[in-house]
Amino acid sequence: MVKYFRPHSSARGINVVDPVVLRARGIRGAIVDLDNTLVGFHAQAPLAEDALWVQRAHAAGVQVVVLTNNGTPWAWEIARTLAVPCIARARKPLPFGFRRALRVLKLSPAEVVVIGDQLFTDVLGAKLARLEVILVDPLVRHDPWNTRPLRWLERLVMRGVPRA
């Protein structure tokens, strides 16, 4: 059961994940979480280095799609400014949004990696959809009320997981 909450690897942030290395491993697509992965909680736009990561991914031949439980117009606007598709109201960790993202990317699960900041939505959902997943540190330490109680459980589960 614990295996469903263990990412394949982890990194300090999305901008640490090297798209060139992903592409060399055969990864052609990235399903990326929005809130606190690409854009900090309560921020209006991504940091320059995180927006640049999307450009670096495209340059390396890695397509990006945003998958978020957020359903506000802001989510679509962020994706539009990054020039990537957005699947909002994804209902993570249910695997349906991840499968929809695979259809948008037109790639097989073996060619795609999920990048997100939460074990109980991003990692669990990716595992249920049988996708590789990289857990990144949240961009900011402040979380919405519904995420805070789960963060201490994440620290327990993450013991011993290698960092990129």
N, C-alpha and C positions, 0 to 999 in steps of 0.2 A: 504493500500500500504506500509506503514511504517513497517508492520509486516514482510515483506520480507527482511528487512535490520536489524532486531533485532535478535541477536543470543540468544540461550536458556540460555547461561551463558558465562562468560568470565574469563580469567586467565592471570596472568602475563607472563606466558610462558608455553610451552608444558610440561616442566619438573615438573610443579606444578600440572598438571592434574594427579590424582592418578589412574593408571590402575586397581588396586585392587577394588577401589570404582566403576569404570566403570563396571567391570565384575560382581560385586555384584548387580548392577542395571540391569543386563541382557545384557550388551553390550559385543559383541563378536568380533567386528571389528572396526577399526579406519581408516578412509580415511584422510590422513594427507597431507597438503600442504608442498611444499619443500622450496621455496624461502622465507626467513625471518620468517619461522615457524620452520623448522628443521635445516636450514643452513642460516646464516646471509648473507645479500646482499654483494656480492663481496668476500665472504669467499670460501675457496676451500673444506672445510669439516665441518661437524657438530661439535659443541662443545661437549666435553666428556659427560656432563650431558644430552644433548639432544640425543646423540647416546645411552646412557644408558637407557633413557626413552623407546626406542624401545625394548631393551632387557627386561626391566621390564614389558612392555605390553605383550610380548610373554610369559614371565614367569607367568603372571596373566591369560593367556588364551585369550588375545585380539590380534587378527591378525591385521597387519598393512599393508596398501598399500599407496604408495605415488601417489598423483594426482597433476599434475603440468601443467601449461601452457608452461613451459620451454621445449624446444625441443632439447636442446644441448646434446651431448654425456656425458657431466658432470652430467646431471640429472640422467641418467641411471647408471653411475658409483657410484654416491652417494647411490642410492637405492641398488645397488649390494653390496656395502661395508656394508650396514645395513641389508642385507639379506632379503629384502622385494621387492615385485613386484612394478613396476613403470608404471604409465600411463602418458605418456608425451603428449604435445600438446593437452591438454584436452579441450581447448576452454571454460574454465570457464568464465562466470557463466552459460553457457548452461548446461542443466542437463545430457547430453549424457555421459560425462566422469564419472560422479558420478554413473550413472547406470552401466557403464562398470566396475567400481570398485566394485560395489555390486556383479556382476557376478564373478569377480576374487575371491572375498571373499567367494562366495557361501552362502551369508547371506541375510536375509530380512532387509528392511529399519529399522524396529523396533530394530534390533540387532546391529546397526551401528551408530557411531558418526563421524562427520566431525570436524577436528581441523585445523584452519587456521588463518591467520593474517589480511585478508582484507574483509571488508563488501561487496564490489562490485564484488568480484569473489567468495570467499569461502562461505560467509554467504548466499548471494543471490542464488548461485548455489545449495547449500545444501537445502535451503528452496524450491526452484523450484523442486528439486528431492524428497522433503518431508522427509528430514533427519534432525536429531538433529544436532546442530552445537555449538561448543565452539570457541569463538573468543579469540585468544591469542595476547598479545602485540607483535609487530614485534621485532625480535632479535636485529636489529640495527635501528636507527632513519633515516639513509640515505636510500632513496628509489630511484628506477629508475624514470626518468622524467615522465613516463606515470602514475605513482602511486601518486606522490606528490600532485596534485590538489585535489585528493579525500580524503586525510587524514583529512583535516579539517571538511569535511562533516561527516566522521566517528565519530568524537568527539561529534557532535550534536546528532547523532542517538543513541549513546551509553549512554547518560545520563539516570541514573536510572537502568541500567542493572547490576544485581549482579555479583560479581567476586568470582571465586572459591578460 
